[in-house]
């Protein structure tokens, strides 16, 4: 921000400070009461500290100024609480969603600025909701498995109560006892009851939906000092029976082993490393209720020590989540994930602020907050603002990391290899509840934050009413969840676990080894033995920095053992424009689909060919960088150029390209591939540099039960060898083998030189 703008903001906030110091209490304030408010997120002591710092903490001051301008405009526009009728993205849905955000912010402004107009605005809107809610029926849209009243699903009703409970806490002492009784009797308790006891299929389970419900019930319970609601939030509804075969709006089963409540939702889906089994997109969504309710519990019931629960996993999860972003801060789209969602979202602003204050004040989080350029207007945001002001920020450095999945960390995981500007995401996790995709051992590749080999993500236009009411489209099931939609192996044109949630949720892949100790060789390997009956898969990825290559190369070894002959399809969803191939192909003027089901029905077959040598070379350009995939080939392989978009009458799918290696009538086989980033193109100078691959050949020189070895030859005749121990992953194991009369000796699960 320019200096003169800062001076104006500072003058405004210093004026506020003078006003606040002269008006430290509202005439209706009862802060001497042992249950004084605010106490939930903002605290009475925190408000005093914030007022004392106003005008001297730039990022907090600027955030406050922006929020004040926003809410003043809302107050000027007047209050509207329309009768609900729309799905996500519709007018009434959007208005009620906007209202709960505005209520929360207005409550905070009342506390910080001590201006009654904000409290009056909150009170007036809450009274309109109270008058409406007493006679409000279930939402007229019937699609949801658990209908709300203000919204088409209980999930959004829970969103409303999480935010509004904060607003109520902020104006609690402004209201008379009669007004509070009216709101609690006619609005808040019935609201909490509807999303819990009236909707057990929504509330009584382990899922991000239920986390929002638990937090909503618990937070309003904390404000009202209602122990019944607090216990219901923490442990679920006692002796509540529900239909365990029912499914939610996303197709997942309602109940998981009868576990319910906020603590169960911490215990079950988070691994000890902080990975959330639904994936980073939904972890981001769930982090707000997880952390905001936890902060409320910490402030009101510190004896629970909620931030220490399960060895502090809630705070660990924020570090995990930040590491699940690319160079631009965008979350990797594992499972159902919308591309473009990033740590700039409000939920991550809150998460970073809370993690800093309650997690030991890690200075690296301050650098994330600086990029976010705003803070939460509460005690945690003040802590961040003071840390930035004091110059404590350090860069948040993302390195290779392996995050376990599962309650006990023994249900696979997600590995992220980082080497220079390349990031490889390797998914070998559990199913991921109802948001999971059938994509064991899949990967995606990024350079400088740009997708090189992409994961499709979800099939949904979130909150865009024209597209299925802003909800999941049928193509999410028929395409996005299917195995062929991902960069992993499909066998006999079937998806992993037959594309059935009931089967997939019982299994997970397993880490074989992970090693990031050598800065030049970042490597990970995992197995999958349940996706296809009798078929064993071992996939290894390595990002290798080598002086004989311009940038780190990506090695992909995919070993398959099966007792029967199968068709193996291995796709690479590249982005960009094809430059050159070393095989001839036939382009089709009459397009046909690759298959009739399991996602194949959504792929057009645009061209196909056969390998011309024992190496297939496929090159493309994206973001003015050249890429080359070199893969070992069999004479019988089919090389297919395909594109997403078949059987898509409503144009719900992106028309992205894919290169597929299809190997038929084969039992045991290994795909050995290298993805090389090289060169650049300047559209200004119209100059292409290093536009061709530096790889002369890649060859599998040994492929036994015990070892797989490949040899890479550069165009300057430099020879590189990578050997994987397929049966013994011990770091201390000594290996000695001879390949083509040359001996190789090493310790550990792999060799590279």
C-alpha positions in Angstrom: 0.0 0.0 0.0 1.3 3.5 -0.8 2.5 5.7 2.0 -0.2 8.3 1.7 -2.9 5.6 1.9 -1.3 4.2 5.0 -1.3 7.7 6.6 -5.0 8.1 5.8 -5.7 4.6 7.3 -3.6 5.4 10.3 -5.3 8.7 10.9 -8.7 7.0 10.7 -7.8 4.3 13.1 -6.1 6.6 15.6 -9.3 8.6 15.7 -11.1 5.3 16.4 -8.6 4.6 19.2 -9.3 7.9 20.8 -13.0 7.3 20.6 -12.7 3.8 21.9 -10.5 4.8 24.9 -13.2 7.4 25.9 -15.9 4.8 25.5 -14.5 1.6 26.8 -17.9 0.2 27.8 -21.4 0.3 26.3 -24.0 1.4 28.8 -25.4 -2.1 28.5 -22.0 -3.9 29.0 -21.9 -6.5 31.8 -18.2 -7.4 31.5 -17.8 -7.9 35.2 -20.0 -10.9 35.0 -18.1 -14.2 35.3 -19.7 -15.2 32.0 -18.8 -11.9 30.3 -19.0 -11.6 26.6 -17.4 -11.7 24.1 -15.8 -14.9 25.1 -16.1 -17.2 22.1 -13.6 -16.1 19.5 -13.0 -12.5 20.4 -12.5 -12.2 24.1 -13.0 -9.3 26.5 -9.3 -9.1 27.2 -8.5 -9.4 23.5 -10.8 -6.5 22.7 -8.9 -4.3 25.2 -5.6 -5.3 23.6 -6.9 -4.7 20.1 -8.2 -1.2 21.0 -4.9 -0.4 22.6 -3.0 -1.4 19.4 -5.2 0.3 16.8 -3.3 2.6 14.5 0.0 0.9 15.1 -0.5 -2.6 13.4 -0.8 -1.9 9.7 -2.2 -5.2 8.4 -4.8 -5.3 11.2 -5.6 -1.6 10.7 -6.0 -2.0 6.9 -8.2 -5.1 7.3 -10.4 -3.3 9.8 -10.8 -0.3 7.5 -11.8 -2.6 4.6 -14.3 -4.5 6.8 -15.8 -1.3 8.1 -16.4 0.1 4.6 -17.9 -3.2 3.6 -20.3 -3.4 6.5 -21.2 0.3 6.4 -22.4 -0.3 2.8 -24.4 -3.3 3.9 -26.1 -1.3 6.7 -26.9 1.5 4.2 -28.5 -1.1 1.8 -30.9 -2.4 4.5 -31.8 -5.8 5.8 -33.3 -8.5 3.7 -34.1 -12.0 4.8 -36.1 -13.6 1.9 -38.2 -16.7 2.1 -35.8 -19.6 1.0 -36.4 -21.2 -2.3 -33.2 -21.7 -4.3 -30.3 -24.2 -4.6 -26.7 -23.1 -4.3 -26.0 -19.9 -6.4 -29.7 -18.8 -6.4 -30.7 -15.5 -5.0 -32.2 -16.5 -1.7 -29.3 -19.0 -1.1 -26.7 -16.3 -1.8 -28.5 -13.7 0.3 -28.7 -15.8 3.4 -25.1 -16.9 2.9 -24.1 -13.2 2.6 -26.1 -12.4 5.7 -24.3 -14.7 8.0 -20.9 -13.4 6.9 -22.1 -9.8 7.4 -23.6 -10.6 10.8 -20.3 -12.0 12.0 -18.3 -9.0 10.8 -20.8 -6.5 12.1 -20.6 -8.1 15.6 -16.8 -7.8 15.5 -17.0 -4.1 14.5 -19.3 -3.4 17.4 -16.7 -4.8 19.8 -13.7 -3.2 18.3 -15.2 0.2 17.4 -17.7 0.3 20.3 -20.3 1.8 18.0 -23.9 0.8 18.8 -25.0 1.0 15.2 -23.3 -2.3 14.4 -24.9 -4.0 17.4 -28.3 -2.6 16.4 -27.9 -3.9 12.9 -27.1 -7.4 14.2 -30.0 -7.4 16.6 -32.4 -6.2 14.0 -31.4 -8.9 11.5 -31.5 -11.6 14.1 -35.0 -10.5 15.2 -36.1 -10.8 11.5 -34.7 -14.3 11.5 -36.4 -15.1 14.8 -39.8 -14.0 13.4 -39.2 -16.0 10.2 -37.8 -19.2 11.7 -40.7 -19.8 14.1 -43.0 -20.9 11.2 -40.4 -21.7 8.6 -40.9 -25.2 7.0 -38.3 -27.4 5.5 -36.6 -25.9 2.4 -38.8 -26.5 -0.7 -35.9 -28.1 -2.7 -36.0 -31.8 -1.9 -32.7 -33.1 -3.4 -30.8 -33.2 -0.2 -30.6 -36.2 2.1 -30.9 -33.7 5.0 -32.9 -30.6 4.2 -32.3 -27.4 6.1 -34.7 -24.6 6.6 -32.8 -21.5 5.5 -30.9 -23.5 2.9 -31.5 -26.6 0.8 -29.2 -28.7 3.0 -28.4 -28.8 6.7 -24.8 -28.2 5.8 -25.5 -24.6 4.8 -27.8 -24.1 7.8 -24.8 -25.2 9.9 -22.6 -22.6 8.2 -25.1 -20.0 9.1 -25.1 -20.9 12.8 -21.3 -21.1 13.1 -21.0 -17.5 11.9 -24.1 -16.2 13.6 -23.1 -17.6 17.0 -20.0 -15.3 16.8 -22.2 -12.3 16.1 -24.5 -13.2 19.0 -21.6 -13.5 21.4 -20.4 -10.1 20.3 -23.7 -8.3 21.0 -24.8 -10.5 23.9 -24.4 -7.8 26.5 -26.0 -5.2 24.2 -29.2 -7.2 24.3 -31.7 -7.2 27.2 -32.4 -10.5 29.0 -35.8 -10.5 27.3 -34.3 -10.1 23.9 -31.8 -12.9 24.5 -34.5 -15.2 25.8 -36.6 -14.5 22.7 -33.7 -15.3 20.3 -32.5 -18.4 22.2 -36.1 -19.9 22.6 -37.4 -19.2 19.1 -34.3 -19.2 16.9 -31.0 -20.6 18.3 -32.2 -23.7 20.2 -34.7 -24.8 17.5 -32.0 -24.1 14.9 -29.5 -26.3 16.8 -32.1 -29.0 17.3 -33.0 -29.1 13.6 -29.4 -29.7 12.4 -28.8 -32.3 15.1 -31.6 -34.3 16.7 -34.0 -33.7 13.8 -31.3 -34.6 11.2 -29.3 -37.5 12.6 -28.4 -38.7 9.1 -26.5 -35.4 8.8 -25.2 -35.0 12.3 -24.3 -38.4 13.5 -21.3 -39.4 11.4 -17.7 -38.7 10.5 -17.7 -36.3 7.6 -17.0 -32.6 6.9 -20.7 -32.0 6.8 -21.1 -33.3 10.4 -18.1 -31.3 11.5 -19.9 -28.1 10.5 -23.0 -29.4 12.4 -21.0 -30.2 15.5 -19.3 -26.8 15.5 -22.6 -25.0 15.0 -24.3 -26.7 17.9 -21.3 -26.4 20.1 -20.5 -22.8 19.4 -24.1 -21.5 20.1 -24.0 -23.8 23.2 -20.8 -22.1 24.4 -22.4 -18.6 23.9 -25.6 -19.6 25.7 -23.7 -21.6 28.4 -25.9 -24.6 27.4 -24.0 -27.7 28.5 -26.5 -30.1 26.8 -25.7 -28.5 23.4 -21.9 -28.6 24.2 -22.0 -32.3 25.1 -24.1 -33.0 22.0 -21.5 -31.2 19.9 -18.5 -33.0 21.4 -19.9 -36.5 21.5 -22.9 -36.7 19.3 -26.5 -37.6 20.1 -26.8 -40.3 22.7 -28.7 -43.5 21.7 -29.6 -42.1 18.3 -30.5 -44.8 15.7 -30.1 -43.9 12.0 -30.2 -45.7 8.7 -26.6 -46.9 8.0 -27.4 -47.7 4.4 -28.5 -44.1 3.5 -26.3 -42.0 1.3 -25.5 -38.3 1.4 -25.7 -35.7 -1.4 -22.2 -36.8 -2.6 -23.0 -40.5 -2.8 -21.2 -41.5 0.4 -22.7 -43.6 3.2 -24.1 -41.7 6.1 -22.6 -43.5 9.1 -19.1 -44.9 9.8 -19.1 -47.4 12.7 -21.6 -45.4 14.7 -19.0 -42.7 15.6 -20.2 -39.1 15.9 -19.5 -35.8 17.5 -16.7 -33.2 17.1 -14.0 -35.3 18.9 -14.8 -38.3 16.6 -14.4 -36.0 13.6 -10.9 -35.1 14.9 -10.0 -38.7 15.8 -11.1 -40.5 12.6 -10.3 -38.6 9.4 -7.0 -37.0 10.5 -3.7 -38.9 10.3 -1.0 -38.3 12.9 0.7 -36.1 10.2 -2.4 -33.9 9.9 -3.6 -35.2 6.5 -7.4 -35.2 6.2 -8.7 -38.2 4.4 -11.2 -36.3 2.1 -8.3 -34.4 0.5 -7.0 -30.9 0.7 -10.0 -29.2 -0.9 -12.3 -30.5 1.8 -9.7 -30.2 4.5 -9.6 -26.5 3.6 -13.4 -26.3 3.9 -13.5 -28.2 7.2 -10.6 -26.4 8.8 -12.8 -23.4 9.6 -15.3 -25.2 11.8 -12.6 -27.4 13.2 -10.4 -24.5 14.3 -13.0 -21.9 15.1 -14.9 -24.2 17.4 -11.6 -25.4 18.9 -10.7 -21.8 19.6 -14.0 -21.3 21.2 -13.5 -24.4 23.4 -10.0 -23.1 24.3 -11.4 -19.8 25.4 -14.5 -21.0 27.2 -13.4 -24.5 28.4 -9.6 -24.5 28.5 -9.7 -27.5 30.8 -10.5 -29.6 27.7 -7.1 -28.8 26.2 -8.6 -29.1 22.7 -5.4 -28.0 20.9 -3.6 -30.9 22.5 -6.2 -33.5 21.5 -4.7 -36.4 19.5 -1.2 -35.0 20.0 -2.2 -31.6 18.7 -3.3 -32.8 15.3 -5.5 -29.8 14.5 -2.5 -27.5 14.6 -0.4 -30.1 12.7 -3.0 -30.2 10.0 -2.5 -26.6 9.1 1.2 -27.3 8.3 0.1 -30.3 6.3 -2.5 -28.3 4.4 0.0 -25.5 3.5 2.3 -28.2 2.1 -0.5 -29.5 0.0 -0.3 -26.4 -2.2 1.7 -25.6 -5.3 4.1 -22.7 -5.8 1.2 -20.3 -6.1 -0.6 -21.5 -3.0 -3.3 -23.4 -4.8 -4.3 -26.8 -3.3 -3.5 -29.9 -5.3 -6.9 -31.2 -6.6 -6.9 -34.6 -4.9 -10.3 -36.4 -4.8 -13.1 -33.9 -5.2 -11.2 -30.7 -5.5 -11.9 -27.5 -7.4 -8.9 -26.1 -9.1 -7.9 -22.6 -8.1 -8.8 -22.9 -4.5 -5.9 -21.6 -2.5 -4.6 -20.5 0.9 -5.9 -17.0 0.0 -9.4 -18.2 1.0 -10.9 -16.8 4.2 -10.8 -20.3 5.9 -7.0 -20.4 5.5 -6.6 -16.8 6.7 -8.3 -17.9 9.9 -6.3 -21.2 10.0 -3.0 -19.4 9.7 -3.9 -16.9 12.4 -5.0 -19.6 14.8 -2.0 -21.8 14.1 0.3 -18.9 14.8 -1.2 -17.9 18.1 -1.9 -21.3 19.5 0.9 -23.3 17.8 4.0 -21.7 19.1 4.2 -18.6 16.9 6.0 -20.2 13.9 7.5 -17.2 12.1 7.1 -19.0 8.7 3.3 -18.5 9.1 3.8 -14.8 9.1 5.1 -14.9 5.5 1.9 -16.7 4.5 -0.1 -14.0 6.3 1.8 -11.3 4.5 0.8 -12.9 1.1 -2.8 -13.2 2.3 -2.6 -9.5 3.1 -5.4 -9.6 5.7 -6.0 -11.0 9.1 -8.9 -12.1 11.2 -10.2 -9.3 13.4 -9.7 -11.0 16.7 -7.1 -12.0 19.2 -5.3 -14.3 16.7 -5.2 -11.7 13.9 -3.7 -9.2 16.3 -1.0 -11.7 17.2 -0.2 -12.1 13.5 -0.2 -8.4 12.9 2.1 -7.7 15.8 4.5 -10.4 14.6 4.6 -8.9 11.1 5.0 -5.4 12.5 8.0 -6.6 14.6 9.7 -8.0 11.5 9.6 -11.7 12.7 8.4 -13.2 9.4 10.5 -15.9 7.7 9.8 -17.6 4.4 7.5 -20.7 4.5 9.8 -23.2 2.8 8.1 -26.2 1.2 10.3 -29.2 0.8 9.5 -32.8 -0.2 7.1 -34.3 2.3 5.3 -37.6 2.8 1.9 -37.4 4.7 0.4 -40.6 6.0 -3.3 -41.2 5.7 -5.7 -42.9 8.2 -6.5 -42.5 11.8 -3.3 -44.3 12.9 -1.3 -43.2 9.8 -1.3 -46.7 8.4 -3.7 -46.3 5.4 -1.4 -45.1 2.7 -0.8 -41.5 2.1 0.2 -38.7 -0.2 3.8 -37.9 -1.1 5.0 -34.6 -2.6 8.4 -34.6 -4.2 10.0 -31.2 -4.7 13.2 -30.5 -6.6 14.0 -27.0 -7.8 10.8 -25.7 -9.4 9.2 -29.1 -10.0 6.6 -30.6 -7.7 5.3 -34.2 -8.1 2.2 -35.3 -6.2 1.8 -39.0 -5.6 -1.4 -40.3 -4.2 -1.5 -43.8 -2.6 -4.1 -42.9 0.0 -7.3 -44.4 1.4 -10.6 -43.9 -0.5 -11.2 -40.5 1.0 -14.8 -41.1 2.2 -17.6 -40.0 -0.2 -15.3 -37.5 -1.9 -12.7 -40.1 -2.9 -11.8 -41.0 -6.5 -10.7 -44.4 -7.8 -7.2 -43.4 -8.5 -4.6 -45.5 -6.6 -1.0 -44.7 -7.4 -2.0 -41.7 -9.5 0.2 -38.6 -9.9 0.3 -35.0 -11.1 3.2 -32.8 -12.0 3.8 -29.1 -11.6 6.4 -26.6 -12.6 6.5 -23.1 -11.2 2.9 -23.6 -10.0 1.7 -24.6 -13.5 0.2 -28.0 -14.3 2.4 -30.2 -16.5 0.6 -33.5 -16.0 -2.8 -32.6 -14.5 -5.3 -34.2 -12.2 -8.9 -33.5 -13.4 -10.3 -32.6 -10.0 -14.1 -32.5 -9.6 -16.9 -32.1 -12.1 -18.9 -29.3 -10.6 -19.4 -25.6 -11.0 -19.5 -24.6 -7.4 -22.3 -22.2 -6.6 -23.1 -21.5 -10.2 -26.8 -22.1 -10.4 -26.9 -22.7 -14.2 -24.9 -25.8 -13.8 -26.9 -28.3 -11.7 -27.8 -25.7 -9.1 -24.1 -25.3 -8.3 -23.9 -28.9 -7.0 -22.1 -32.0 -8.2 -22.9 -33.0 -11.8 -23.6 -36.5 -12.9 -20.2 -36.5 -14.7 -18.5 -36.4 -11.4 -19.4 -40.0 -11.0 -19.3 -41.1 -14.6 -16.0 -39.3 -15.3 -14.0 -37.5 -12.6 -14.1 -40.4 -10.1 -13.2 -43.1 -12.6 -9.7 -44.4 -12.8 -9.2 -43.6 -16.5 -9.7 -39.9 -15.6 -6.4 -40.0 -13.7 -2.7 -40.6 -14.4 -2.8 -44.2 -13.2 -3.3 -47.7 -14.5 -6.7 -49.0 -15.7 -7.0 -52.7 -16.2 -9.5 -54.2 -18.8 -11.2 -50.8 -19.0 -12.5 -51.1 -15.5 -12.0 -48.7 -12.6 -10.2 -49.6 -9.4 -12.4 -51.6 -7.0 -15.0 -51.8 -9.8 -15.8 -48.1 -9.0 -17.7 -49.1 -5.9 -17.4 -47.1 -2.7 -18.3 -50.1 -0.6 -15.2 -52.0 -1.9 -12.8 -49.0 -2.2 -13.4 -47.8 1.4 -12.1 -51.1 2.7 -8.7 -50.8 1.1 -5.7 -48.5 0.7 -2.4 -48.5 -1.0 0.8 -48.9 1.1 4.0 -47.0 1.1 7.0 -49.1 0.0 9.7 -46.5 0.6 10.2 -42.7 0.7 13.6 -41.0 0.7 14.3 -37.3 0.6 17.7 -37.3 2.3 19.7 -36.8 -1.0 18.9 -33.3 -2.2 19.5 -34.5 -5.8 17.3 -37.6 -5.6 13.8 -37.3 -4.2 12.1 -40.6 -4.5 8.9 -42.5 -3.4 7.4 -45.9 -4.0 4.1 -47.5 -3.1 2.1 -50.7 -3.8 -1.5 -51.5 -4.6 -2.7 -55.1 -4.5 -6.5 -54.7 -4.1 -7.6 -52.5 -6.9 -7.9 -55.5 -9.3 -8.2 -59.0 -8.0 -4.9 -60.9 -8.3 -3.0 -57.9 -9.8 -0.1 -56.4 -7.9 1.2 -52.9 -8.7 4.4 -51.2 -7.6 4.9 -47.6 -8.8 8.0 -45.6 -8.1 8.6 -41.9 -8.8 11.9 -40.0 -8.6 12.7 -36.3 -9.2 16.4 -36.3 -10.0 18.6 -33.3 -10.3 21.6 -34.2 -12.5 24.2 -31.9 -14.1 23.7 -33.6 -17.5 20.1 -32.3 -17.6 18.9 -28.7 -17.8 16.3 -29.3 -15.1 15.4 -32.2 -12.8 13.9 -35.2 -14.6 10.9 -37.2 -13.5 11.3 -41.0 -13.6 8.1 -43.1 -13.5 8.5 -46.9 -13.0 5.2 -48.9 -13.0 5.6 -52.6 -12.4 2.6 -54.9 -12.7 2.2 -58.6 -11.9 -0.9 -60.5 -12.8 -1.8 -64.2 -13.1 -3.9 -63.5 -16.2 -3.5 -61.6 -19.5 -5.0 -58.1 -19.4 -5.3 -54.8 -21.2 -3.3 -52.1 -19.4 -4.0 -48.5 -20.1 -1.6 -45.9 -18.7 -2.7 -42.3 -19.5 -0.8 -39.0 -19.2 -3.0 -36.0 -19.0 -0.6 -33.4 -20.4 -1.5 -29.8 -20.9 -0.3 -27.8 -23.9 0.3 -28.2 -27.6 1.9 -31.3 -29.2 5.3 -30.5 -30.8 6.5 -33.8 -32.1 6.3 -37.6 -31.8 8.6 -40.3 -33.0 5.7 -42.5 -34.2 3.3 -42.2 -37.0 -0.4 -41.9 -36.2 -3.7 -41.9 -38.0 -6.1 -39.0 -37.2 -9.8 -39.8 -37.4 -12.3 -37.7 -39.1 -15.1 -39.8 -37.6 -14.7 -39.8 -33.9 -15.5 -42.8 -31.7 -15.3 -43.2 -28.0 -12.6 -45.3 -26.3 -15.3 -47.4 -24.6 -18.8 -47.5 -23.3 -18.4 -47.2 -19.5 -16.1 -46.5 -16.5 -15.2 -43.1 -17.9 -14.1 -44.5 -21.3 -17.4 -43.3 -22.8 -16.3 -39.7 -22.2 -13.0 -40.0 -24.2 -12.9 -39.3 -27.9 -10.3 -41.3 -29.8 -8.7 -38.6 -32.0 -5.7 -40.5 -33.3 -3.7 -43.7 -32.7 -0.5 -45.3 -33.9 2.2 -48.0 -33.1 5.7 -47.6 -31.7 8.4 -47.1 -34.3 11.2 -48.2 -31.9 11.5 -49.7 -28.4 11.2 -46.1 -27.1 8.2 -43.9 -27.7 8.8 -40.1 -27.6 6.0 -37.6 -27.2 6.8 -33.9 -26.9 4.6 -30.8 -26.2 4.9 -27.2 -25.2 3.1 -25.6 -22.3 3.6 -22.1 -20.7 6.5 -21.6 -23.1 8.4 -24.6 -21.7 9.1 -27.8 -23.7 8.4 -31.2 -22.2 9.2 -34.7 -23.5 7.8 -38.0 -22.4 10.1 -40.9 -23.3 8.7 -44.3 -22.5 9.7 -47.9 -23.1 7.5 -49.6 -25.7 6.4 -53.0 -27.0 5.7 -53.5 -30.7 2.1 -54.4 -29.9 1.4 -51.3 -27.8 -1.3 -48.9 -29.0 -0.4 -45.2 -28.7 -3.6 -43.2 -28.4 -4.2 -39.5 -28.7 -7.5 -38.8 -27.0 -9.6 -36.0 -25.6 -12.2 -35.6 -22.9 -15.7 -34.5 -23.9 -17.6 -37.4 -25.4 -21.2 -38.1 -24.2 -21.3 -34.7 -22.7 -24.4 -33.0 -24.1 -24.5 -30.2 -21.6 -20.8 -29.3 -22.0 -20.0 -30.0 -18.4 -16.5 -31.4 -19.0 -13.3 -29.7 -20.0 -12.0 -30.7 -23.4 -8.5 -31.6 -22.2 -6.1 -33.9 -24.1 -4.5 -37.2 -23.0 -1.8 -39.5 -24.3 -2.4 -43.2 -23.5 -0.1 -46.1 -23.8 -2.3 -49.2 -24.1 -0.8 -52.7 -23.7 -3.0 -55.7 -24.4 -2.8 -59.4 -23.8 -0.1 -59.1 -21.2 0.4 -60.7 -17.8 3.5 -59.2 -16.1 4.9 -55.9 -17.4 6.7 -52.7 -16.5 6.2 -49.2 -17.9 9.4 -47.2 -17.6 9.0 -43.5 -18.5 10.8 -40.2 -18.1 9.3 -36.7 -18.2 11.9 -34.1 -19.1 11.4 -30.4 -18.8 13.7 -28.5 -21.1 14.2 -25.3 -23.0 11.9 -22.3 -23.4 10.2 -20.2 -26.0 10.0 -16.5 -26.2 7.0 -15.1 -28.1 8.6 -11.7 -28.0 11.9 -12.8 -29.5 10.3 -15.7 -31.3 13.2 -17.8 -30.2 13.1 -21.5 -29.1 15.9 -22.6 -26.9 16.8 -26.2 -26.2 13.5 -27.4 -27.7 14.6 -31.1 -28.0 15.0 -33.7 -25.4 18.4 -34.6 -24.1 17.5 -38.3 -23.8 18.8 -40.7 -26.4 17.2 -43.8 -25.0 15.7 -45.4 -21.9 16.0 -49.2 -21.5 14.9 -51.7 -18.9 18.1 -53.7 -18.3 16.7 -55.9 -15.5 13.2 -56.7 -14.5 12.9 -59.6 -12.0 10.9 -60.3 -8.9 13.7 -58.8 -6.8 14.9 -55.9 -8.9 14.0 -53.5 -11.7 16.7 -51.5 -13.3 16.6 -48.9 -16.1 19.4 -47.3 -18.1 19.2 -43.8 -19.4 21.5 -42.6 -22.2 21.8 -38.9 -23.0 22.5 -37.5 -26.4 26.1 -36.9 -25.2 26.4 -40.6 -24.4 26.3 -40.2 -20.6 24.8 -43.3 -18.9 22.5 -43.1 -15.9 21.2 -46.1 -14.0 18.4 -46.4 -11.5 17.7 -49.7 -9.7 14.8 -50.4 -7.4 14.8 -53.3 -4.9 11.3 -54.7 -5.4 11.2 -57.0 -2.3 13.4 -55.5 0.4 12.8 -51.9 1.3 15.2 -51.8 4.3 17.4 -48.8 4.4 20.3 -50.9 5.8 20.0 -53.8 3.4 23.2 -54.3 1.4 22.7 -55.2 -2.3 25.1 -56.7 -4.7 23.9 -57.6 -8.2 25.4 -58.0 -11.7 23.7 -56.6 -14.8 25.3 -57.1 -18.2 28.6 -58.0 -16.6 28.7 -54.9 -14.4 28.4 -55.1 -10.7 26.3 -52.7 -8.6 26.7 -52.3 -4.9 24.6 -50.1 -2.6 22.7 -49.9 0.7 19.0 -49.2 0.8 16.0 -49.6 -1.4 17.3 -47.9 -4.5 20.5 -47.1 -6.5 21.1 -44.1 -8.8 24.3 -43.1 -10.5 
